[in-house]
Amino acid sequence: MVDLDKEKTLEIFDKISKGETPKPGSYRGRLNTEPENNRKTLMDIKNA
């Protein structure tokens, strides 16, 4: 899945064209670059 679909992308462009600042970060609720549905790799390494 992608963070931005066509509608969300157009919404961002619309805000920019109005001089507004779109919200930074994920549009799906993820934090930073974390994977969706928790980690799937490096499970045996703490703080990986």
ChimeraX attribute file (.defattr): number of C-alpha atoms within 10 A of each C-alpha:
attribute: neighborCount
match mode: 1-to-1
recipient: residues
	/A:1	6
	/A:2	7
	/A:3	12
	/A:4	13
	/A:5	10
	/A:6	7
	/A:7	9
	/A:8	12
	/A:9	12
	/A:10	12
	/A:11	12
	/A:12	16
	/A:13	15
	/A:14	13
	/A:15	13
	/A:16	12
	/A:17	10
	/A:18	9
	/A:19	9
	/A:20	11
	/A:21	11
	/A:22	12
	/A:23	9
	/A:24	6
	/A:25	12
	/A:26	14
	/A:27	14
	/A:28	11
	/A:29	9
	/A:30	13
	/A:31	11
	/A:32	8
	/A:33	8
	/A:34	10
	/A:35	10
	/A:36	12
	/A:37	7
	/A:38	7
	/A:39	10
	/A:40	8
	/A:41	8
	/A:42	9
	/A:43	9
	/A:44	7
	/A:45	7
	/A:46	6
	/A:47	6
	/A:48	8
